[in-house]
């Protein structure tokens, strides 16, 4: 199965849809992700607003693509 990469903006948009009341089961089917992926995203990016995503991208660009606070040097957008 091919892996699809999602940007931080796309992930935040998916999480926002769930916050607005779309059932998680329907949402993960529409997006094409597993329930495990959804909850991992929620743990990592939950509560971020679009302005915070822009700040995160700017900080990661300054830091050579490494997101602050992530273990193992996870690169932005991965």
Buried (B, 14 or more C-beta within 10 A) or exposed (E): EEEEEBEBBBBBBBBEBBEEEEEEEEBBEEBEBEEEBBEEBBEBBEEBEEEEBEEBBEEBEEEEBBBEEEEEEBEBBE
